[in-house]
Amino acid sequence: MTAGLVWNYLNTNGPATTLKLKSALGISNSQLHLALGWLARENKIEITQLKHTCRISLGQ
């Protein structure tokens, strides 16, 4: 499951931008956005808007 891959990456490596996650995990934009949506709905992550991207970190 892609959401699990994203969560595990953040747990191991700390916060990352969406571009970094996509590149590190080798997944498409659609896969990343679906995973982030699920994780956000479950309150597992925090999303911070930067200038041209978002920073994703594990929720508190």
N, C-alpha and C positions, 0 to 999 in steps of 0.2 A: 504494500500500500504506500502510495507516494507521501501521504501525510506523515506516516511513520518515518520515512526517510528524511523528510524535512525536520521533524522534531528531533530525531537522533543527531542530525548534522548540527542543529543549533545547540543541543545539549553538550555535544563534544567540542564544538568550535566557538561557541558564543554567538552574539548577534551578527547578522549578515544582511547585505542588501539583496533585493530580489534578483539582481543580475548575478551576484556571487552564488546564490543558491541554485539558480538555473544552470549556471556553468559547472559548479562543483558536482551537482547531482546528475547532469546530463539529461535534463527533462525539458519538455516544451513549455512555452508560456501557459498554455491551457492547463497542463498538468500541475504546474506550480500554483496557478491561481485557484484551481479547484482545491488543492491541498491546503493552501492558506485560508481559503474560505471555511473549510471544515474545521481547521485548527482554531480559527478566530471564533467561530460559533461555539466551540467547546471551551472557550476562554483559556486555551493552551498557549497562545502567543499574544504579543503586543506588537502593533504596527505603528511606526512613527514615520510621518511624511517628511522626506528631505526635499531638496530642490527638484530633482528630476527622477527620483526613485523613492523607494520605501526601505526602512530599516526594520528588520524582523528580529524579535528577541522572544525568549520564552516568557510566558506570563508569570506573575508573582503569585 
